Amino acid sequence: MQQKMARPTPIEKSLYVKFTNKCRTNGREINVVLSELMLLYSKDGEKIFGG
């Protein structure tokens, strides 16, 4: 069975650059961080963002 891919949402370039630089500074791969965020969001919803 094939998984449905999430459609990317356009974001401001400076925010993306800041995020990728933070990932690299912490020695993390961007795709791993994004995958972890998606899994956490699927599990816990919007409360992961402090709301």
ModelCIF file with pLDDT and N, C-alpha, C, O atoms, coordinates in Angstrom:
data_MODEL
#
_entry.id   MODEL 
#
_entity.id                         1 
_entity.type                       polymer 
_entity.pdbx_number_of_molecules   1 
#
_entity_poly.entity_id                      1 
_entity_poly.type                           'polypeptide(L)' 
_entity_poly.nstd_linkage                   no 
_entity_poly.nstd_monomer                   no 
_entity_poly.pdbx_seq_one_letter_code       MQQKMARPTPIEKSLYVKFTNKCRTNGREINVVLSELMLLYSKDGEKIFGG 
_entity_poly.pdbx_seq_one_letter_code_can   MQQKMARPTPIEKSLYVKFTNKCRTNGREINVVLSELMLLYSKDGEKIFGG 
_entity_poly.pdbx_strand_id                 A 
#
loop_
_entity_poly_seq.entity_id 
_entity_poly_seq.num 
_entity_poly_seq.mon_id 
_entity_poly_seq.hetero 
1 1  MET n 
1 2  GLN n 
1 3  GLN n 
1 4  LYS n 
1 5  MET n 
1 6  ALA n 
1 7  ARG n 
1 8  PRO n 
1 9  THR n 
1 10 PRO n 
1 11 ILE n 
1 12 GLU n 
1 13 LYS n 
1 14 SER n 
1 15 LEU n 
1 16 TYR n 
1 17 VAL n 
1 18 LYS n 
1 19 PHE n 
1 20 THR n 
1 21 ASN n 
1 22 LYS n 
1 23 CYS n 
1 24 ARG n 
1 25 THR n 
1 26 ASN n 
1 27 GLY n 
1 28 ARG n 
1 29 GLU n 
1 30 ILE n 
1 31 ASN n 
1 32 VAL n 
1 33 VAL n 
1 34 LEU n 
1 35 SER n 
1 36 GLU n 
1 37 LEU n 
1 38 MET n 
1 39 LEU n 
1 40 LEU n 
1 41 TYR n 
1 42 SER n 
1 43 LYS n 
1 44 ASP n 
1 45 GLY n 
1 46 GLU n 
1 47 LYS n 
1 48 ILE n 
1 49 PHE n 
1 50 GLY n 
1 51 GLY n 
#
_struct_asym.id          A 
_struct_asym.entity_id   1 
#
loop_
_ma_qa_metric.id 
_ma_qa_metric.mode 
_ma_qa_metric.name 
_ma_qa_metric.software_group_id 
_ma_qa_metric.type 
1 global pLDDT . pLDDT 
2 local  pLDDT . pLDDT 
#
_ma_qa_metric_global.metric_id      1 
_ma_qa_metric_global.metric_value   85.67 
_ma_qa_metric_global.model_id       1 
_ma_qa_metric_global.ordinal_id     1 
#
loop_
_ma_qa_metric_local.label_asym_id 
_ma_qa_metric_local.label_comp_id 
_ma_qa_metric_local.label_seq_id 
_ma_qa_metric_local.metric_id 
_ma_qa_metric_local.metric_value 
_ma_qa_metric_local.model_id 
_ma_qa_metric_local.ordinal_id 
A MET 1  2 54.00 1 1  
A GLN 2  2 62.00 1 2  
A GLN 3  2 65.00 1 3  
A LYS 4  2 67.00 1 4  
A MET 5  2 68.00 1 5  
A ALA 6  2 68.00 1 6  
A ARG 7  2 70.00 1 7  
A PRO 8  2 72.00 1 8  
A THR 9  2 78.00 1 9  
A PRO 10 2 84.00 1 10 
A ILE 11 2 84.00 1 11 
A GLU 12 2 89.00 1 12 
A LYS 13 2 90.00 1 13 
A SER 14 2 93.00 1 14 
A LEU 15 2 90.00 1 15 
A TYR 16 2 88.00 1 16 
A VAL 17 2 92.00 1 17 
A LYS 18 2 94.00 1 18 
A PHE 19 2 91.00 1 19 
A THR 20 2 92.00 1 20 
A ASN 21 2 94.00 1 21 
A LYS 22 2 93.00 1 22 
A CYS 23 2 93.00 1 23 
A ARG 24 2 93.00 1 24 
A THR 25 2 95.00 1 25 
A ASN 26 2 94.00 1 26 
A GLY 27 2 96.00 1 27 
A ARG 28 2 95.00 1 28 
A GLU 29 2 93.00 1 29 
A ILE 30 2 90.00 1 30 
A ASN 31 2 91.00 1 31 
A VAL 32 2 93.00 1 32 
A VAL 33 2 92.00 1 33 
A LEU 34 2 89.00 1 34 
A SER 35 2 92.00 1 35 
A GLU 36 2 92.00 1 36 
A LEU 37 2 89.00 1 37 
A MET 38 2 89.00 1 38 
A LEU 39 2 92.00 1 39 
A LEU 40 2 91.00 1 40 
A TYR 41 2 90.00 1 41 
A SER 42 2 92.00 1 42 
A LYS 43 2 92.00 1 43 
A ASP 44 2 90.00 1 44 
A GLY 45 2 88.00 1 45 
A GLU 46 2 86.00 1 46 
A LYS 47 2 88.00 1 47 
A ILE 48 2 85.00 1 48 
A PHE 49 2 81.00 1 49 
A GLY 50 2 80.00 1 50 
A GLY 51 2 60.00 1 51 
#
loop_
_atom_site.group_PDB 
_atom_site.id 
_atom_site.type_symbol 
_atom_site.label_atom_id 
_atom_site.label_alt_id 
_atom_site.label_comp_id 
_atom_site.label_asym_id 
_atom_site.label_entity_id 
_atom_site.label_seq_id 
_atom_site.pdbx_PDB_ins_code 
_atom_site.Cartn_x 
_atom_site.Cartn_y 
_atom_site.Cartn_z 
_atom_site.occupancy 
_atom_site.B_iso_or_equiv 
_atom_site.pdbx_formal_charge 
_atom_site.auth_seq_id 
_atom_site.auth_comp_id 
_atom_site.auth_asym_id 
_atom_site.auth_atom_id 
_atom_site.pdbx_PDB_model_num 
ATOM 1   N N  . MET A 1 1  ? 0.842  -1.169 0.000  1.00 54.00 ? 1  MET A N  1 
ATOM 2   C CA . MET A 1 1  ? 0.000  0.000  0.000  1.00 54.00 ? 1  MET A CA 1 
ATOM 3   C C  . MET A 1 1  ? 0.892  1.240  0.000  1.00 54.00 ? 1  MET A C  1 
ATOM 4   O O  . MET A 1 1  ? 1.873  1.307  0.741  1.00 54.00 ? 1  MET A O  1 
ATOM 5   N N  . GLN A 1 2  ? 0.546  2.218  -0.836 1.00 62.00 ? 2  GLN A N  1 
ATOM 6   C CA . GLN A 1 2  ? 1.339  3.423  -0.968 1.00 62.00 ? 2  GLN A CA 1 
ATOM 7   C C  . GLN A 1 2  ? 0.784  4.514  -0.053 1.00 62.00 ? 2  GLN A C  1 
ATOM 8   O O  . GLN A 1 2  ? -0.426 4.734  0.004  1.00 62.00 ? 2  GLN A O  1 
ATOM 9   N N  . GLN A 1 3  ? 1.693  5.202  0.671  1.00 65.00 ? 3  GLN A N  1 
ATOM 10  C CA . GLN A 1 3  ? 1.278  6.282  1.546  1.00 65.00 ? 3  GLN A CA 1 
ATOM 11  C C  . GLN A 1 3  ? 1.024  7.537  0.746  1.00 65.00 ? 3  GLN A C  1 
ATOM 12  O O  . GLN A 1 3  ? 1.706  7.801  -0.244 1.00 65.00 ? 3  GLN A O  1 
ATOM 13  N N  . LYS A 1 4  ? 0.035  8.318  1.177  1.00 67.00 ? 4  LYS A N  1 
ATOM 14  C CA . LYS A 1 4  ? -0.249 9.585  0.546  1.00 67.00 ? 4  LYS A CA 1 
ATOM 15  C C  . LYS A 1 4  ? 0.743  10.626 1.069  1.00 67.00 ? 4  LYS A C  1 
ATOM 16  O O  . LYS A 1 4  ? 0.939  10.747 2.278  1.00 67.00 ? 4  LYS A O  1 
ATOM 17  N N  . MET A 1 5  ? 1.360  11.366 0.170  1.00 68.00 ? 5  MET A N  1 
ATOM 18  C CA . MET A 1 5  ? 2.348  12.360 0.568  1.00 68.00 ? 5  MET A CA 1 
ATOM 19  C C  . MET A 1 5  ? 1.648  13.655 0.982  1.00 68.00 ? 5  MET A C  1 
ATOM 20  O O  . MET A 1 5  ? 0.634  14.039 0.399  1.00 68.00 ? 5  MET A O  1 
ATOM 21  N N  . ALA A 1 6  ? 2.199  14.315 1.986  1.00 68.00 ? 6  ALA A N  1 
ATOM 22  C CA . ALA A 1 6  ? 1.681  15.605 2.423  1.00 68.00 ? 6  ALA A CA 1 
ATOM 23  C C  . ALA A 1 6  ? 2.081  16.668 1.411  1.00 68.00 ? 6  ALA A C  1 
ATOM 24  O O  . ALA A 1 6  ? 3.199  16.664 0.897  1.00 68.00 ? 6  ALA A O  1 
ATOM 25  N N  . ARG A 1 7  ? 1.163  17.570 1.134  1.00 70.00 ? 7  ARG A N  1 
ATOM 26  C CA . ARG A 1 7  ? 1.461  18.651 0.207  1.00 70.00 ? 7  ARG A CA 1 
ATOM 27  C C  . ARG A 1 7  ? 2.179  19.764 0.964  1.00 70.00 ? 7  ARG A C  1 
ATOM 28  O O  . ARG A 1 7  ? 1.681  20.238 1.986  1.00 70.00 ? 7  ARG A O  1 
ATOM 29  N N  . PRO A 1 8  ? 3.340  20.183 0.474  1.00 72.00 ? 8  PRO A N  1 
ATOM 30  C CA . PRO A 1 8  ? 4.075  21.233 1.181  1.00 72.00 ? 8  PRO A CA 1 
ATOM 31  C C  . PRO A 1 8  ? 3.334  22.572 1.128  1.00 72.00 ? 8  PRO A C  1 
ATOM 32  O O  . PRO A 1 8  ? 2.687  22.904 0.135  1.00 72.00 ? 8  PRO A O  1 
ATOM 33  N N  . THR A 1 9  ? 3.444  23.315 2.197  1.00 78.00 ? 9  THR A N  1 
ATOM 34  C CA . THR A 1 9  ? 2.847  24.639 2.282  1.00 78.00 ? 9  THR A CA 1 
ATOM 35  C C  . THR A 1 9  ? 3.947  25.666 2.086  1.00 78.00 ? 9  THR A C  1 
ATOM 36  O O  . THR A 1 9  ? 5.003  25.565 2.712  1.00 78.00 ? 9  THR A O  1 
ATOM 37  N N  . PRO A 1 10 ? 3.721  26.659 1.225  1.00 84.00 ? 10 PRO A N  1 
ATOM 38  C CA . PRO A 1 10 ? 4.758  27.682 1.028  1.00 84.00 ? 10 PRO A CA 1 
ATOM 39  C C  . PRO A 1 10 ? 5.052  28.415 2.341  1.00 84.00 ? 10 PRO A C  1 
ATOM 40  O O  . PRO A 1 10 ? 4.137  28.759 3.090  1.00 84.00 ? 10 PRO A O  1 
ATOM 41  N N  . ILE A 1 11 ? 6.335  28.648 2.605  1.00 84.00 ? 11 ILE A N  1 
ATOM 42  C CA . ILE A 1 11 ? 6.725  29.410 3.787  1.00 84.00 ? 11 ILE A CA 1 
ATOM 43  C C  . ILE A 1 11 ? 7.702  30.500 3.373  1.00 84.00 ? 11 ILE A C  1 
ATOM 44  O O  . ILE A 1 11 ? 8.298  30.453 2.297  1.00 84.00 ? 11 ILE A O  1 
ATOM 45  N N  . GLU A 1 12 ? 7.846  31.462 4.238  1.00 89.00 ? 12 GLU A N  1 
ATOM 46  C CA . GLU A 1 12 ? 8.771  32.561 3.982  1.00 89.00 ? 12 GLU A CA 1 
ATOM 47  C C  . GLU A 1 12 ? 10.200 32.019 3.945  1.00 89.00 ? 12 GLU A C  1 
ATOM 48  O O  . GLU A 1 12 ? 10.596 31.240 4.813  1.00 89.00 ? 12 GLU A O  1 
ATOM 49  N N  . LYS A 1 13 ? 10.957 32.427 2.956  1.00 90.00 ? 13 LYS A N  1 
ATOM 50  C CA . LYS A 1 13 ? 12.306 31.902 2.758  1.00 90.00 ? 13 LYS A CA 1 
ATOM 51  C C  . LYS A 1 13 ? 13.206 32.141 3.975  1.00 90.00 ? 13 LYS A C  1 
ATOM 52  O O  . LYS A 1 13 ? 13.981 31.260 4.348  1.00 90.00 ? 13 LYS A O  1 
ATOM 53  N N  . SER A 1 14 ? 13.114 33.311 4.590  1.00 93.00 ? 14 SER A N  1 
ATOM 54  C CA . SER A 1 14 ? 13.988 33.601 5.738  1.00 93.00 ? 14 SER A CA 1 
ATOM 55  C C  . SER A 1 14 ? 13.693 32.672 6.914  1.00 93.00 ? 14 SER A C  1 
ATOM 56  O O  . SER A 1 14 ? 14.604 32.306 7.657  1.00 93.00 ? 14 SER A O  1 
ATOM 57  N N  . LEU A 1 15 ? 12.429 32.288 7.090  1.00 90.00 ? 15 LEU A N  1 
ATOM 58  C CA . LEU A 1 15 ? 12.065 31.347 8.149  1.00 90.00 ? 15 LEU A CA 1 
ATOM 59  C C  . LEU A 1 15 ? 12.656 29.968 7.864  1.00 90.00 ? 15 LEU A C  1 
ATOM 60  O O  . LEU A 1 15 ? 13.175 29.309 8.766  1.00 90.00 ? 15 LEU A O  1 
ATOM 61  N N  . TYR A 1 16 ? 12.574 29.536 6.606  1.00 88.00 ? 16 TYR A N  1 
ATOM 62  C CA . TYR A 1 16 ? 13.140 28.243 6.221  1.00 88.00 ? 16 TYR A CA 1 
ATOM 63  C C  . TYR A 1 16 ? 14.654 28.233 6.433  1.00 88.00 ? 16 TYR A C  1 
ATOM 64  O O  . TYR A 1 16 ? 15.202 27.256 6.945  1.00 88.00 ? 16 TYR A O  1 
ATOM 65  N N  . VAL A 1 17 ? 15.323 29.303 6.047  1.00 92.00 ? 17 VAL A N  1 
ATOM 66  C CA . VAL A 1 17 ? 16.780 29.392 6.208  1.00 92.00 ? 17 VAL A CA 1 
ATOM 67  C C  . VAL A 1 17 ? 17.141 29.339 7.692  1.00 92.00 ? 17 VAL A C  1 
ATOM 68  O O  . VAL A 1 17 ? 18.083 28.646 8.076  1.00 92.00 ? 17 VAL A O  1 
ATOM 69  N N  . LYS A 1 18 ? 16.400 30.065 8.523  1.00 94.00 ? 18 LYS A N  1 
ATOM 70  C CA . LYS A 1 18 ? 16.651 30.060 9.965  1.00 94.00 ? 18 LYS A CA 1 
ATOM 71  C C  . LYS A 1 18 ? 16.467 28.648 10.536 1.00 94.00 ? 18 LYS A C  1 
ATOM 72  O O  . LYS A 1 18 ? 17.280 28.189 11.338 1.00 94.00 ? 18 LYS A O  1 
ATOM 73  N N  . PHE A 1 19 ? 15.394 27.963 10.119 1.00 91.00 ? 19 PHE A N  1 
ATOM 74  C CA . PHE A 1 19 ? 15.120 26.598 10.574 1.00 91.00 ? 19 PHE A CA 1 
ATOM 75  C C  . PHE A 1 19 ? 16.221 25.637 10.153 1.00 91.00 ? 19 PHE A C  1 
ATOM 76  O O  . PHE A 1 19 ? 16.700 24.846 10.966 1.00 91.00 ? 19 PHE A O  1 
ATOM 77  N N  . THR A 1 20 ? 16.627 25.698 8.886  1.00 92.00 ? 20 THR A N  1 
ATOM 78  C CA . THR A 1 20 ? 17.665 24.776 8.402  1.00 92.00 ? 20 THR A CA 1 
ATOM 79  C C  . THR A 1 20 ? 19.002 25.043 9.077  1.00 92.00 ? 20 THR A C  1 
ATOM 80  O O  . THR A 1 20 ? 19.740 24.107 9.385  1.00 92.00 ? 20 THR A O  1 
ATOM 81  N N  . ASN A 1 21 ? 19.320 26.314 9.309  1.00 94.00 ? 21 ASN A N  1 
ATOM 82  C CA . ASN A 1 21 ? 20.568 26.641 10.005 1.00 94.00 ? 21 ASN A CA 1 
ATOM 83  C C  . ASN A 1 21 ? 20.549 26.115 11.436 1.00 94.00 ? 21 ASN A C  1 
ATOM 84  O O  . ASN A 1 21 ? 21.565 25.625 11.930 1.00 94.00 ? 21 ASN A O  1 
ATOM 85  N N  . LYS A 1 22 ? 19.396 26.214 12.107 1.00 93.00 ? 22 LYS A N  1 
ATOM 86  C CA . LYS A 1 22 ? 19.271 25.704 13.471 1.00 93.00 ? 22 LYS A CA 1 
ATOM 87  C C  . LYS A 1 22 ? 19.446 24.185 13.486 1.00 93.00 ? 22 LYS A C  1 
ATOM 88  O O  . LYS A 1 22 ? 20.109 23.644 14.371 1.00 93.00 ? 22 LYS A O  1 
ATOM 89  N N  . CYS A 1 23 ? 18.854 23.497 12.509 1.00 93.00 ? 23 CYS A N  1 
ATOM 90  C CA . CYS A 1 23 ? 19.016 22.033 12.410 1.00 93.00 ? 23 CYS A CA 1 
ATOM 91  C C  . CYS A 1 23 ? 20.479 21.678 12.244 1.00 93.00 ? 23 CYS A C  1 
ATOM 92  O O  . CYS A 1 23 ? 20.990 20.800 12.939 1.00 93.00 ? 23 CYS A O  1 
ATOM 93  N N  . ARG A 1 24 ? 21.152 22.348 11.335 1.00 93.00 ? 24 ARG A N  1 
ATOM 94  C CA . ARG A 1 24 ? 22.565 22.053 11.074 1.00 93.00 ? 24 ARG A CA 1 
ATOM 95  C C  . ARG A 1 24 ? 23.433 22.355 12.285 1.00 93.00 ? 24 ARG A C  1 
ATOM 96  O O  . ARG A 1 24 ? 24.359 21.603 12.590 1.00 93.00 ? 24 ARG A O  1 
ATOM 97  N N  . THR A 1 25 ? 23.138 23.460 12.981 1.00 95.00 ? 25 THR A N  1 
ATOM 98  C CA . THR A 1 25 ? 23.885 23.828 14.181 1.00 95.00 ? 25 THR A CA 1 
ATOM 99  C C  . THR A 1 25 ? 23.776 22.737 15.229 1.00 95.00 ? 25 THR A C  1 
ATOM 100 O O  . THR A 1 25 ? 24.729 22.469 15.961 1.00 95.00 ? 25 THR A O  1 
ATOM 101 N N  . ASN A 1 26 ? 22.602 22.105 15.300 1.00 94.00 ? 26 ASN A N  1 
ATOM 102 C CA . ASN A 1 26 ? 22.368 21.043 16.282 1.00 94.00 ? 26 ASN A CA 1 
ATOM 103 C C  . ASN A 1 26 ? 22.744 19.665 15.750 1.00 94.00 ? 26 ASN A C  1 
ATOM 104 O O  . ASN A 1 26 ? 22.495 18.660 16.415 1.00 94.00 ? 26 ASN A O  1 
ATOM 105 N N  . GLY A 1 27 ? 23.341 19.605 14.558 1.00 96.00 ? 27 GLY A N  1 
ATOM 106 C CA . GLY A 1 27 ? 23.784 18.335 13.990 1.00 96.00 ? 27 GLY A CA 1 
ATOM 107 C C  . GLY A 1 27 ? 22.651 17.417 13.573 1.00 96.00 ? 27 GLY A C  1 
ATOM 108 O O  . GLY A 1 27 ? 22.802 16.196 13.594 1.00 96.00 ? 27 GLY A O  1 
ATOM 109 N N  . ARG A 1 28 ? 21.516 17.992 13.193 1.00 95.00 ? 28 ARG A N  1 
ATOM 110 C CA . ARG A 1 28 ? 20.341 17.206 12.810 1.00 95.00 ? 28 ARG A CA 1 
ATOM 111 C C  . ARG A 1 28 ? 20.070 17.360 11.322 1.00 95.00 ? 28 ARG A C  1 
ATOM 112 O O  . ARG A 1 28 ? 20.305 18.423 10.749 1.00 95.00 ? 28 ARG A O  1 
ATOM 113 N N  . GLU A 1 29 ? 19.578 16.302 10.701 1.00 93.00 ? 29 GLU A N  1 
ATOM 114 C CA . GLU A 1 29 ? 19.162 16.368 9.297  1.00 93.00 ? 29 GLU A CA 1 
ATOM 115 C C  . GLU A 1 29 ? 17.768 16.978 9.236  1.00 93.00 ? 29 GLU A C  1 
ATOM 116 O O  . GLU A 1 29 ? 16.903 16.640 10.045 1.00 93.00 ? 29 GLU A O  1 
ATOM 117 N N  . ILE A 1 30 ? 17.550 17.864 8.289  1.00 90.00 ? 30 ILE A N  1 
ATOM 118 C CA . ILE A 1 30 ? 16.276 18.568 8.172  1.00 90.00 ? 30 ILE A CA 1 
ATOM 119 C C  . ILE A 1 30 ? 15.120 17.597 7.972  1.00 90.00 ? 30 ILE A C  1 
ATOM 120 O O  . ILE A 1 30 ? 14.071 17.745 8.600  1.00 90.00 ? 30 ILE A O  1 
ATOM 121 N N  . ASN A 1 31 ? 15.301 16.604 7.102  1.00 91.00 ? 31 ASN A N  1 
ATOM 122 C CA . ASN A 1 31 ? 14.221 15.652 6.841  1.00 91.00 ? 31 ASN A CA 1 
ATOM 123 C C  . ASN A 1 31 ? 13.863 14.841 8.078  1.00 91.00 ? 31 ASN A C  1 
ATOM 124 O O  . ASN A 1 31 ? 12.701 14.474 8.254  1.00 91.00 ? 31 ASN A O  1 
ATOM 125 N N  . VAL A 1 32 ? 14.830 14.554 8.932  1.00 93.00 ? 32 VAL A N  1 
ATOM 126 C CA . VAL A 1 32 ? 14.564 13.812 10.167 1.00 93.00 ? 32 VAL A CA 1 
ATOM 127 C C  . VAL A 1 32 ? 13.754 14.682 11.129 1.00 93.00 ? 32 VAL A C  1 
ATOM 128 O O  . VAL A 1 32 ? 12.786 14.212 11.728 1.00 93.00 ? 32 VAL A O  1 
ATOM 129 N N  . VAL A 1 33 ? 14.145 15.938 11.275 1.00 92.00 ? 33 VAL A N  1 
ATOM 130 C CA . VAL A 1 33 ? 13.431 16.857 12.162 1.00 92.00 ? 33 VAL A CA 1 
ATOM 131 C C  . VAL A 1 33 ? 11.987 17.036 11.690 1.00 92.00 ? 33 VAL A C  1 
ATOM 132 O O  . VAL A 1 33 ? 11.061 16.990 12.500 1.00 92.00 ? 33 VAL A O  1 
ATOM 133 N N  . LEU A 1 34 ? 11.792 17.238 10.394 1.00 89.00 ? 34 LEU A N  1 
ATOM 134 C CA . LEU A 1 34 ? 10.439 17.420 9.866  1.00 89.00 ? 34 LEU A CA 1 
ATOM 135 C C  . LEU A 1 34 ? 9.596  16.160 10.047 1.00 89.00 ? 34 LEU A C  1 
ATOM 136 O O  . LEU A 1 34 ? 8.413  16.253 10.373 1.00 89.00 ? 34 LEU A O  1 
ATOM 137 N N  . SER A 1 35 ? 10.181 14.996 9.842  1.00 92.00 ? 35 SER A N  1 
ATOM 138 C CA . SER A 1 35 ? 9.456  13.738 10.047 1.00 92.00 ? 35 SER A CA 1 
ATOM 139 C C  . SER A 1 35 ? 9.046  13.575 11.506 1.00 92.00 ? 35 SER A C  1 
ATOM 140 O O  . SER A 1 35 ? 7.928  13.154 11.802 1.00 92.00 ? 35 SER A O  1 
ATOM 141 N N  . GLU A 1 36 ? 9.962  13.912 12.417 1.00 92.00 ? 36 GLU A N  1 
ATOM 142 C CA . GLU A 1 36 ? 9.642  13.828 13.844 1.00 92.00 ? 36 GLU A CA 1 
ATOM 143 C C  . GLU A 1 36 ? 8.523  14.798 14.216 1.00 92.00 ? 36 GLU A C  1 
ATOM 144 O O  . GLU A 1 36 ? 7.638  14.455 14.999 1.00 92.00 ? 36 GLU A O  1 
ATOM 145 N N  . LEU A 1 37 ? 8.560  16.002 13.658 1.00 89.00 ? 37 LEU A N  1 
ATOM 146 C CA . LEU A 1 37 ? 7.501  16.979 13.922 1.00 89.00 ? 37 LEU A CA 1 
ATOM 147 C C  . LEU A 1 37 ? 6.147  16.490 13.417 1.00 89.00 ? 37 LEU A C  1 
ATOM 148 O O  . LEU A 1 37 ? 5.131  16.647 14.095 1.00 89.00 ? 37 LEU A O  1 
ATOM 149 N N  . MET A 1 38 ? 6.137  15.898 12.226 1.00 89.00 ? 38 MET A N  1 
ATOM 150 C CA . MET A 1 38 ? 4.876  15.385 11.668 1.00 89.00 ? 38 MET A CA 1 
ATOM 151 C C  . MET A 1 38 ? 4.322  14.252 12.517 1.00 89.00 ? 38 MET A C  1 
ATOM 152 O O  . MET A 1 38 ? 3.116  14.193 12.755 1.00 89.00 ? 38 MET A O  1 
ATOM 153 N N  . LEU A 1 39 ? 5.181  13.356 12.975 1.00 92.00 ? 39 LEU A N  1 
ATOM 154 C CA . LEU A 1 39 ? 4.723  12.257 13.835 1.00 92.00 ? 39 LEU A CA 1 
ATOM 155 C C  . LEU A 1 39 ? 4.196  12.779 15.166 1.00 92.00 ? 39 LEU A C  1 
ATOM 156 O O  . LEU A 1 39 ? 3.160  12.323 15.650 1.00 92.00 ? 39 LEU A O  1 
ATOM 157 N N  . LEU A 1 40 ? 4.906  13.729 15.754 1.00 91.00 ? 40 LEU A N  1 
ATOM 158 C CA . LEU A 1 40 ? 4.484  14.314 17.021 1.00 91.00 ? 40 LEU A CA 1 
ATOM 159 C C  . LEU A 1 40 ? 3.148  15.040 16.860 1.00 91.00 ? 40 LEU A C  1 
ATOM 160 O O  . LEU A 1 40 ? 2.269  14.935 17.715 1.00 91.00 ? 40 LEU A O  1 
ATOM 161 N N  . TYR A 1 41 ? 3.005  15.776 15.759 1.00 90.00 ? 41 TYR A N  1 
ATOM 162 C CA . TYR A 1 41 ? 1.752  16.485 15.492 1.00 90.00 ? 41 TYR A CA 1 
ATOM 163 C C  . TYR A 1 41 ? 0.604  15.500 15.297 1.00 90.00 ? 41 TYR A C  1 
ATOM 164 O O  . TYR A 1 41 ? -0.506 15.740 15.772 1.00 90.00 ? 41 TYR A O  1 
ATOM 165 N N  . SER A 1 42 ? 0.861  14.399 14.604 1.00 92.00 ? 42 SER A N  1 
ATOM 166 C CA . SER A 1 42 ? -0.172 13.376 14.402 1.00 92.00 ? 42 SER A CA 1 
ATOM 167 C C  . SER A 1 42 ? -0.620 12.782 15.734 1.00 92.00 ? 42 SER A C  1 
ATOM 168 O O  . SER A 1 42 ? -1.791 12.447 15.914 1.00 92.00 ? 42 SER A O  1 
ATOM 169 N N  . LYS A 1 43 ? 0.322  12.656 16.660 1.00 92.00 ? 43 LYS A N  1 
ATOM 170 C CA . LYS A 1 43 ? 0.034  12.061 17.962 1.00 92.00 ? 43 LYS A CA 1 
ATOM 171 C C  . LYS A 1 43 ? -0.639 13.050 18.917 1.00 92.00 ? 43 LYS A C  1 
ATOM 172 O O  . LYS A 1 43 ? -1.640 12.719 19.551 1.00 92.00 ? 43 LYS A O  1 
ATOM 173 N N  . ASP A 1 44 ? -0.088 14.267 19.018 1.00 90.00 ? 44 ASP A N  1 
ATOM 174 C CA . ASP A 1 44 ? -0.506 15.213 20.049 1.00 90.00 ? 44 ASP A CA 1 
ATOM 175 C C  . ASP A 1 44 ? -1.253 16.453 19.541 1.00 90.00 ? 44 ASP A C  1 
ATOM 176 O O  . ASP A 1 44 ? -1.772 17.228 20.344 1.00 90.00 ? 44 ASP A O  1 
ATOM 177 N N  . GLY A 1 45 ? -1.309 16.644 18.233 1.00 88.00 ? 45 GLY A N  1 
ATOM 178 C CA . GLY A 1 45 ? -2.035 17.791 17.694 1.00 88.00 ? 45 GLY A CA 1 
ATOM 179 C C  . GLY A 1 45 ? -1.335 19.112 17.951 1.00 88.00 ? 45 GLY A C  1 
ATOM 180 O O  . GLY A 1 45 ? -0.125 19.165 18.168 1.00 88.00 ? 45 GLY A O  1 
ATOM 181 N N  . GLU A 1 46 ? -2.120 20.175 17.924 1.00 86.00 ? 46 GLU A N  1 
ATOM 182 C CA . GLU A 1 46 ? -1.556 21.519 17.985 1.00 86.00 ? 46 GLU A CA 1 
ATOM 183 C C  . GLU A 1 46 ? -0.957 21.888 19.331 1.00 86.00 ? 46 GLU A C  1 
ATOM 184 O O  . GLU A 1 46 ? -0.293 22.919 19.443 1.00 86.00 ? 46 GLU A O  1 
ATOM 185 N N  . LYS A 1 47 ? -1.174 21.078 20.351 1.00 88.00 ? 47 LYS A N  1 
ATOM 186 C CA . LYS A 1 47 ? -0.602 21.413 21.666 1.00 88.00 ? 47 LYS A CA 1 
ATOM 187 C C  . LYS A 1 47 ? 0.930  21.355 21.644 1.00 88.00 ? 47 LYS A C  1 
ATOM 188 O O  . LYS A 1 47 ? 1.576  21.875 22.554 1.00 88.00 ? 47 LYS A O  1 
ATOM 189 N N  . ILE A 1 48 ? 1.521  20.726 20.614 1.00 85.00 ? 48 ILE A N  1 
ATOM 190 C CA . ILE A 1 48 ? 2.982  20.705 20.525 1.00 85.00 ? 48 ILE A CA 1 
ATOM 191 C C  . ILE A 1 48 ? 3.535  22.097 20.259 1.00 85.00 ? 48 ILE A C  1 
ATOM 192 O O  . ILE A 1 48 ? 4.717  22.350 20.491 1.00 85.00 ? 48 ILE A O  1 
ATOM 193 N N  . PHE A 1 49 ? 2.686  23.004 19.773 1.00 81.00 ? 49 PHE A N  1 
ATOM 194 C CA . PHE A 1 49 ? 3.106  24.371 19.480 1.00 81.00 ? 49 PHE A CA 1 
ATOM 195 C C  . PHE A 1 49 ? 2.844  25.317 20.647 1.00 81.00 ? 49 PHE A C  1 
ATOM 196 O O  . PHE A 1 49 ? 2.934  26.537 20.502 1.00 81.00 ? 49 PHE A O  1 
ATOM 197 N N  . GLY A 1 50 ? 2.519  24.745 21.802 1.00 80.00 ? 50 GLY A N  1 
ATOM 198 C CA . GLY A 1 50 ? 2.314  25.556 22.993 1.00 80.00 ? 50 GLY A CA 1 
ATOM 199 C C  . GLY A 1 50 ? 0.901  26.076 23.143 1.00 80.00 ? 50 GLY A C  1 
ATOM 200 O O  . GLY A 1 50 ? 0.642  26.955 23.964 1.00 80.00 ? 50 GLY A O  1 
ATOM 201 N N  . GLY A 1 51 ? -0.021 25.533 22.344 1.00 60.00 ? 51 GLY A N  1 
ATOM 202 C CA . GLY A 1 51 ? -1.405 26.025 22.405 1.00 60.00 ? 51 GLY A CA 1 
ATOM 203 C C  . GLY A 1 51 ? -2.358 25.068 23.025 1.00 60.00 ? 51 GLY A C  1 
ATOM 204 O O  . GLY A 1 51 ? -3.548 25.365 23.134 1.00 60.00 ? 51 GLY A O  1 
#
